């Protein structure tokens, strides 16, 4: 019975990964989510779902990161203020900057950082929104917002 439950769990995770695979990815944001979910599956965690509201906020944060790269908004407000009054039980942010549009490298860099890795593998998170934008300096700024209701 225990083996059957393990097999079923693995099949469900594999189905979720297939549904989010890069073959179906229509954007860098979806590719980031795919690679994050690969890491979560390897750690025995449920995949994150894409949240449009978080993605909108992540795009704001990616743009802001090109002005002030840090976990505080350029005007000094807390990063959670980007959520415009939305309330989440759990909330976290990952930022990155790169010269290329390689989602896999971004997730690898996050996984190599203990605090970013902890965010990605936090069992409480159920949703993610990703934003990426090219800054005035020509580099790409990435923001991943993670949350759960």
TIMARDO-755502 format. One record per residue: x, y, z of N, C-alpha, C in turn. Coordinates in steps of 0.1 Angstrom, whole numbers, plus 5000, padded with zeros to 4 digits. Example, Ala and Ser with C-alpha at 12.3 -4.5 7.8 and 13.67 -1.06 7.14 Angstrom:
residues 2
513249435078512349555078513249675078
512849785071513749895071512950005079
//
This chain:
residues 149
500849885000500050005000500950135000
501950125008502850245009503550264996
504050154989504650164976503750224966
502450184966501450224957501250374959
501150424971501050564974502250644969
503450594970504650654966504650664950
504250564944504150554929503150654924
501950664930500950754926501450904928
502050924939502551064942503651104931
504451014928505451044918504851064904
503850984901503151004888502451144888
501851184899501151314899502251424897
503351414904504351514903504951514888
505151404882505651394869504551454859
503351434861502251494853502251644854
502451694866502551844868503751894861
504851824862506051874856505951874840
505251774835505051764821504151874816
503151904824502152014820502852144820
503852164829504652284829505952284822
506152184814507452164807507752274797
509052284794509452394785508852374771
508452254768507752234755506452314754
505852344765504652424766504952564771
506152594774506452724779506352834768
505552934771505453044761506253164765
506953154776507753274780508853234790
509753324792510753304802510153284816
509053344819508453334832508053184834
507453124824506952984825508152894826
509252924819510452844820511052844834
511052964840511552974854510652884863
509352904862508452814870508652664867
508952634855509252494852510452444860
511552524859512752474866512652484881
511952574886511652584900510852454905
509952414897509152294900509952164898
510952164889511852054888512552034902
513052154907513852144920512852104931
511652154931510752124942510351974941
510151914929509851774928511051694933
512251734930513451664934513551664949
512951764956513051774970511751714976
510851654968509651584973508551684976
508651804971507551904973506651914962
505451964965504451994955504852104945
504452104933504752214924504052344927
504652454924503952584926503052604913
501952674916501152724904501452864901
501252904889501453034884500353124888
500653244894499653334899499753464892
498753504884498853624876499053744884
498353754895498453874904499953884909
500453774913501853784918502853814906
502453764894503353794882503253944879
502154004880502054144878502954224888
502854184901503654244911505154214909
505454094904506854054901507454144890
506554174880507054264869507354404874
506554454884506854584890508254574897
508354464905509654444913510854424904
510654354892511854344883512254484878
511254564874511554694869512254784880
511754774892512354844904513754794907
514054664905515354614907516454684898
515954724887516954794878517254934883
516454984892516655114898517355104911
516855014919517454984933517354834935
518554764934518554614935518654584950
517554544956517454504969516054464973
515854414985514554364989513754474997
513954594992513254714997512954784984
511754844983511354924971512155054970
512355104958513155224956512755344965
511455344968510955454976511055424991
511655314995511955275009510855195015
509755175008508655095014509054945014
508354865022508554725023508154665010
508854555006508554484994507054434993
506454405004505054355004504154454999
504554584999503654694995503254684980
504154604973503854584958502554504956
502154434966500954354965499654434965
499654564968498454644968497354594977
497654574989496754534999496354384999
496854304989496554164988497154105001
496554005006497053935018497353795016
498553755020499053615018499553565032
499253445035499753385048501353375048
501853345036503353335034503653415022
504853485023505253565011506753575011
507353564999508853574998509153624984
510453674983510853734971512253684967
512553654955513853624950514153724938
515353784938515753874928516953814921
517153854909518453814902518653924891
519953924886520254014875521153924866
521053944853521853864844522053934830
522953884823523253944809522453864798
522053744802521353664792519953614797
519153574788517753534791517653384792
518453334802518553194805517853154818
516553114817515853084829516452974838
517052874831517652764839518852814847
519652914842520752964849520253054861
519153114859518653194870518153104882
517453004879517052904889518252844896
519252804888520552744893521152844903
521252974899521853074908521053084921
519753084920518853094932519152964941
519252854934519452734942520852724949
521752804943523152804949523252904961
522152984963522153084974521253024985
521853014997521052945008519653015010
519553145010518353215013517353205001
517853214989516953194978516453054976
517352964979517052814978515952784989
516052845001515052825011513752875007
513652985000512453034995511852934985
512652894975512152804965511652674970
512252624981511952494986511052504999
510552615001509652635013508352555011
508052465019506852375017505552455018
505552575025504352655027503952725014
504852755005504552824993503752734983
502752794977501952714968501852784954
502252914953502052994941503353074939
503453114926504653194922504253284910
504753404911504653494899506053534896
506453544883507753574879507653694869
508653794871508753904862510153914858
510353954845511653984840511654104831
512554194832512554314824514054354821
514254414810515554464806515754604812
516754624820517054754826517754854816
517854974820518555074812519955044809
520554964818521954914816522054794807
520954754801520954634792520854504798
520954494811520954364818519454334821
519254204823517854154827517754144842
516654194847516354194861515154104863
515254004872514353904875513753914889
512453884890511853884903510953764904
511053684914510153574917509453594930
508153614930507353634942506653504945
506853454957506253324962505253354973
504153284973503153304983502253184985
501453194996500353104998499253175005
498053135002496853195008496853185023
//
